[in-house]
Amino acid sequence: MKEYYTYAYLREDRTPYYIGKGKNDRVYRRNKKDVKPPKDKSKVVFLKQNLTEEEALQHEKYMIAVFGRKDLGTGILHNRTDGGDNPPLRKGIKIDFNCAIRLKGNNRTEKQKEATKKHIERMKGRIPPNVKSVKIFDKEYYSIRSACVDNNISYSQYIFLINSDVIFKSAEELKDYIWDQRNKKISQKSMGNKKTLGTKRSEETKKKMSISIKNALKNRK
């Protein structure tokens, strides 16, 4: 289908600073790796339209060759490739360090990959050097997060645990203790409330209130 076109972005003096090919609204879209399109749409020029993809690629390559590239010192365009490729082959562009490491990792031999797997297996369950371990309930963890997840406790419960003078043997003991402390505080507040002071409640009402308070506190965790 002949749905492709070639286009140019123009400077104030009407000279092109970028040549490209595309279809649909590609000419007005901005990608991170590409040059910014001009805000004034009158400076966006369609060079050729109703082309096949192959024809658009060839015309793009021809126009870039005519005006030349600034990065190579051959012309006035900000294009980073010679065009004619789909997707563009960005030859000669510097790759950041992290990207280079990832690419290097993909080229490792099978022997190197196997050695990495064995090292990972050896390190399982160990605390890496220079890493402060977290110890709760007589067990060491790599991080606070892993300690909380493994014992099914919240971060606030963990903070209470490490700052408490009480020694807890399990997460259940910790949760029961915190629950009892909260109930005591609620009871004290209730006793100090003039509206509820001296009010007699049935056992059924007390039970319903306890359940509703318990659910409310669970939702706050």
C-alpha positions as CSV (number, residue, x, y, z in Angstrom):
1,M,0.0,0.0,0.0
2,K,1.2,3.5,-0.8
3,E,0.6,5.0,2.6
4,Y,4.1,6.3,3.3
5,Y,5.7,9.7,2.8
6,T,9.0,11.6,3.4
7,Y,9.1,14.8,5.3
8,A,11.5,17.6,6.4
9,Y,11.6,19.9,9.4
10,L,12.6,23.5,8.5
11,R,14.6,26.2,10.3
12,E,13.6,29.9,10.4
13,D,15.6,30.4,7.2
14,R,13.6,27.5,5.5
15,T,16.6,25.2,5.4
16,P,15.9,21.6,6.5
17,Y,17.4,20.3,9.8
18,Y,15.8,16.9,9.8
19,I,14.6,14.4,7.1
20,G,12.4,11.4,7.8
21,K,9.9,9.0,6.5
22,G,6.6,7.8,8.1
23,K,2.9,7.2,7.7
24,N,-0.2,8.5,9.4
25,D,0.7,11.2,12.0
26,R,4.4,10.1,12.4
27,V,5.6,13.5,11.2
28,Y,4.1,15.3,14.1
29,R,5.0,12.8,16.9
30,R,8.0,13.3,19.0
31,N,10.1,10.3,20.1
32,K,12.9,10.6,22.7
33,K,15.6,9.5,20.3
34,D,14.5,11.8,17.5
35,V,14.8,15.5,16.8
36,K,12.0,17.8,18.1
37,P,9.4,18.7,15.4
38,P,8.9,22.5,15.0
39,K,6.0,24.0,16.9
40,D,5.0,25.9,13.8
41,K,3.4,23.3,11.5
42,S,4.1,25.5,8.5
43,K,7.7,24.5,8.9
44,V,6.8,20.8,8.4
45,V,7.1,20.0,4.7
46,F,6.0,16.8,3.0
47,L,8.6,16.0,0.3
48,K,6.9,13.0,-1.3
49,Q,3.6,11.3,-0.6
50,N,1.8,8.1,-1.6
51,L,4.9,6.0,-1.5
52,T,5.5,2.3,-0.6
53,E,7.7,1.8,2.4
54,E,10.6,0.8,0.3
55,E,10.2,3.9,-1.9
56,A,10.0,6.1,1.2
57,L,13.2,4.6,2.7
58,Q,15.1,5.1,-0.5
59,H,13.9,8.7,-0.9
60,E,14.8,9.4,2.8
61,K,18.3,8.0,2.2
62,Y,18.7,10.1,-1.0
63,M,17.6,13.4,0.7
64,I,19.9,12.9,3.7
65,A,22.8,12.3,1.3
66,V,22.0,15.5,-0.6
67,F,21.9,17.8,2.5
68,G,24.5,15.9,4.6
69,R,24.8,15.2,8.4
70,K,26.1,17.7,11.0
71,D,27.5,14.9,13.2
72,L,29.7,13.7,10.4
73,G,30.6,17.2,9.2
74,T,29.1,16.6,5.8
75,G,26.1,18.9,5.9
76,I,23.3,20.6,7.8
77,L,21.0,17.8,9.0
78,H,20.6,16.6,12.6
79,N,19.9,13.0,11.4
80,R,22.0,10.5,13.3
81,T,21.8,7.8,10.5
82,D,22.1,7.7,6.8
83,G,18.5,6.7,6.4
84,G,17.0,3.8,4.3
85,D,16.9,1.4,7.3
86,N,13.8,0.0,9.0
87,P,14.2,0.3,11.9
88,P,17.1,2.9,11.7
89,L,20.5,1.4,12.3
90,R,22.2,3.9,14.7
91,K,25.8,3.2,13.8
92,G,28.4,5.3,15.4
93,I,26.2,6.5,18.3
94,K,27.7,6.2,21.7
95,I,26.0,3.8,24.1
96,D,25.7,4.6,27.8
97,F,27.7,2.5,30.2
98,N,24.7,0.5,31.6
99,C,23.5,-0.3,28.1
100,A,26.9,-1.5,27.2
101,I,27.1,-3.8,30.2
102,R,23.7,-5.3,29.2
103,L,24.8,-5.9,25.6
104,K,28.1,-7.4,26.9
105,G,26.1,-9.8,29.1
106,N,24.2,-11.0,26.1
107,N,27.4,-12.1,24.5
108,R,28.7,-14.3,27.3
109,T,29.7,-17.9,26.6
110,E,27.7,-20.8,27.9
111,K,30.6,-21.5,30.3
112,Q,30.4,-18.0,31.8
113,K,26.6,-18.2,32.2
114,E,26.9,-21.6,33.9
115,A,29.5,-20.2,36.3
116,T,27.1,-17.3,37.2
117,K,24.3,-19.7,37.9
118,K,26.6,-21.8,40.2
119,H,27.7,-18.6,42.1
120,I,24.0,-17.6,42.6
121,E,23.2,-21.0,44.0
122,R,26.2,-20.8,46.4
123,M,25.2,-17.4,47.6
124,K,21.6,-18.4,48.4
125,G,20.8,-18.1,52.1
126,R,24.0,-16.1,52.8
127,I,24.2,-12.5,54.0
128,P,26.4,-10.6,51.4
129,P,29.5,-8.9,52.8
130,N,29.1,-5.3,54.0
131,V,25.3,-5.8,54.2
132,K,23.7,-5.3,57.6
133,S,21.4,-8.2,58.3
134,V,18.0,-8.0,60.1
135,K,17.4,-10.5,62.9
136,I,13.9,-11.1,64.3
137,F,12.4,-14.2,65.9
138,D,15.9,-15.9,65.9
139,K,16.2,-15.7,62.2
140,E,18.4,-13.5,59.9
141,Y,17.1,-11.7,56.8
142,Y,18.7,-9.7,54.0
143,S,16.4,-6.7,54.5
144,I,13.5,-5.3,56.5
145,R,11.1,-6.0,53.7
146,S,12.0,-9.7,53.5
147,A,11.6,-10.0,57.3
148,C,8.2,-8.4,57.2
149,V,7.0,-10.5,54.2
150,D,8.3,-13.8,55.7
151,N,6.6,-13.2,59.0
152,N,3.5,-11.5,57.6
153,I,3.9,-8.3,59.7
154,S,3.6,-4.7,58.7
155,Y,6.4,-2.2,58.8
156,S,4.8,-0.4,61.8
157,Q,4.7,-3.8,63.6
158,Y,8.4,-4.3,62.8
159,I,9.3,-0.9,64.2
160,F,7.3,-1.7,67.4
161,L,9.2,-5.0,67.7
162,I,12.7,-3.6,67.5
163,N,11.9,-0.8,69.9
164,S,10.0,-2.8,72.4
165,D,11.6,-4.1,75.7
166,V,9.3,-7.2,75.5
167,I,10.8,-10.3,73.9
168,F,8.5,-12.0,71.4
169,K,9.0,-15.6,70.2
170,S,6.7,-15.3,67.2
171,A,4.8,-12.9,65.0
172,E,1.5,-14.1,66.5
173,E,2.7,-13.1,70.0
174,L,3.7,-9.7,68.7
175,K,0.3,-9.1,67.0
176,D,-1.6,-10.3,70.1
177,Y,0.4,-8.0,72.3
178,I,-0.2,-5.0,70.0
179,W,-3.9,-5.8,69.8
180,D,-4.2,-5.9,73.6
181,Q,-2.3,-2.6,73.9
182,R,-4.7,-1.0,71.4
183,N,-7.7,-2.3,73.3
184,K,-6.5,-0.9,76.5
185,K,-6.0,2.6,74.9
186,I,-9.5,2.4,73.4
187,S,-11.0,1.5,76.8
188,Q,-9.1,4.3,78.5
189,K,-10.4,6.8,76.0
190,S,-13.9,5.4,76.4
191,M,-13.8,5.8,80.2
192,G,-12.8,9.4,79.8
193,N,-15.7,10.2,77.5
194,K,-18.5,11.8,79.5
195,K,-21.2,10.6,77.0
196,T,-20.2,7.0,77.6
197,L,-19.2,7.3,81.3
198,G,-21.5,5.2,83.5
199,T,-23.4,3.7,80.5
200,K,-24.3,0.1,81.0
201,R,-24.1,-2.1,77.9
202,S,-25.2,-5.7,77.4
203,E,-22.8,-8.4,76.6
204,E,-24.1,-8.7,73.1
205,T,-23.5,-4.9,72.5
206,K,-20.0,-5.2,73.9
207,K,-19.3,-8.1,71.6
208,K,-20.5,-6.2,68.5
209,M,-18.4,-3.1,69.5
210,S,-15.4,-5.3,70.0
211,I,-15.8,-6.8,66.5
212,S,-16.4,-3.4,64.8
213,I,-13.3,-2.0,66.6
214,K,-11.2,-5.0,65.6
215,N,-12.3,-4.7,61.9
216,A,-11.6,-0.9,61.9
217,L,-8.1,-1.5,63.3
218,K,-7.4,-4.2,60.7
219,N,-8.3,-1.9,57.9
220,R,-5.9,0.7,59.2
221,K,-2.9,-1.7,59.0
